[in-house]
Amino acid sequence: MRTPPDGLPIYRVLTGPDDATFCQRVSEAIGLGYELHEGPAISFNGERVIVAQALLWPTQP
């Protein structure tokens, strides 16, 4: 069974403002081998849109 690199956990949730930096962080995680877990959660904190995206490391049977 492959494990995530650099001691990263199998399950991760990335959060932050809905901007290019957040999209880049999610893209980098996908590039490492993580897969999206369902759609993002989106909220508004009174100033900006905040996004959360869960990611899972694929496991092999």
GULUMGU-934109 format. One record per residue (C-alpha): residue number from 0; residue in three letters; x, y, z. Coordinates in pm, 1 decimal, padded with zeros to 6 digits. Layout:
num:NUM; residuo:ALA; x:X; y:Y; z:Z
...
This chain:
num:0; residuo:MET; x:00000.0; y:00000.0; z:00000.0
num:1; residuo:ARG; x:00138.8; y:00335.3; z:-00098.2
num:2; residuo:THR; x:00133.3; y:00605.1; z:00164.7
num:3; residuo:PRO; x:00125.9; y:00983.1; z:00124.8
num:4; residuo:PRO; x:00465.3; y:01152.9; z:00091.9
num:5; residuo:ASP; x:00642.7; y:01345.6; z:00367.5
num:6; residuo:GLY; x:00436.4; y:01185.6; z:00645.0
num:7; residuo:LEU; x:00116.7; y:01357.8; z:00528.1
num:8; residuo:PRO; x:-00210.9; y:01208.6; z:00655.6
num:9; residuo:ILE; x:-00440.3; y:00992.9; z:00443.6
num:10; residuo:TYR; x:-00728.0; y:01238.4; z:00498.7
num:11; residuo:ARG; x:-00678.1; y:01612.5; z:00462.8
num:12; residuo:VAL; x:-00903.0; y:01916.9; z:00460.9
num:13; residuo:LEU; x:-00766.8; y:02229.6; z:00299.3
num:14; residuo:THR; x:-00933.9; y:02559.8; z:00386.2
num:15; residuo:GLY; x:-00887.8; y:02920.1; z:00287.5
num:16; residuo:PRO; x:-01017.8; y:03214.5; z:00089.7
num:17; residuo:ASP; x:-01158.4; y:03124.4; z:-00251.8
num:18; residuo:ASP; x:-00866.0; y:03254.6; z:-00453.5
num:19; residuo:ALA; x:-00587.7; y:03137.4; z:-00684.4
num:20; residuo:THR; x:-00367.5; y:03039.6; z:-00388.6
num:21; residuo:PHE; x:-00632.7; y:02802.4; z:-00253.6
num:22; residuo:CYS; x:-00684.4; y:02650.1; z:-00598.1
num:23; residuo:GLN; x:-00307.1; y:02603.0; z:-00629.4
num:24; residuo:ARG; x:-00291.7; y:02421.7; z:-00292.0
num:25; residuo:VAL; x:-00568.0; y:02183.1; z:-00399.6
num:26; residuo:SER; x:-00400.0; y:02130.5; z:-00738.1
num:27; residuo:GLU; x:-00068.4; y:02050.5; z:-00567.1
num:28; residuo:ALA; x:-00237.2; y:01792.9; z:-00343.2
num:29; residuo:ILE; x:-00396.9; y:01630.7; z:-00649.4
num:30; residuo:GLY; x:-00055.8; y:01632.1; z:-00815.6
num:31; residuo:LEU; x:00086.1; y:01439.8; z:-00518.2
num:32; residuo:GLY; x:-00179.7; y:01171.7; z:-00567.9
num:33; residuo:TYR; x:-00467.8; y:01282.3; z:-00343.7
num:34; residuo:GLU; x:-00822.9; y:01256.2; z:-00475.9
num:35; residuo:LEU; x:-01108.7; y:01497.6; z:-00409.8
num:36; residuo:HIS; x:-01361.2; y:01373.1; z:-00156.6
num:37; residuo:GLU; x:-01694.1; y:01503.9; z:-00281.5
num:38; residuo:GLY; x:-01743.6; y:01873.5; z:-00350.6
num:39; residuo:PRO; x:-01613.3; y:02171.7; z:-00157.9
num:40; residuo:ALA; x:-01789.3; y:02342.0; z:00131.6
num:41; residuo:ILE; x:-01832.9; y:02715.3; z:00081.7
num:42; residuo:SER; x:-01907.7; y:02984.7; z:00337.6
num:43; residuo:PHE; x:-01895.5; y:03362.9; z:00366.9
num:44; residuo:ASN; x:-01724.6; y:03519.5; z:00669.3
num:45; residuo:GLY; x:-01862.3; y:03870.1; z:00616.9
num:46; residuo:GLU; x:-01566.5; y:03977.6; z:00407.1
num:47; residuo:ARG; x:-01486.4; y:03698.6; z:00165.5
num:48; residuo:VAL; x:-01582.9; y:03351.9; z:00048.8
num:49; residuo:ILE; x:-01406.2; y:03072.3; z:00241.6
num:50; residuo:VAL; x:-01371.3; y:02725.9; z:00089.6
num:51; residuo:ALA; x:-01294.3; y:02385.4; z:00241.3
num:52; residuo:GLN; x:-01200.0; y:02083.9; z:00031.7
num:53; residuo:ALA; x:-01152.2; y:01733.1; z:00169.0
num:54; residuo:LEU; x:-00893.6; y:01511.2; z:00002.8
num:55; residuo:LEU; x:-00827.6; y:01139.3; z:00041.5
num:56; residuo:TRP; x:-00519.1; y:00935.6; z:-00035.6
num:57; residuo:PRO; x:-00627.5; y:00641.6; z:-00254.6
num:58; residuo:THR; x:-00587.1; y:00303.4; z:-00087.2
num:59; residuo:GLN; x:-00532.7; y:-00017.7; z:-00272.0
num:60; residuo:PRO; x:-00711.2; y:-00337.1; z:-00161.3
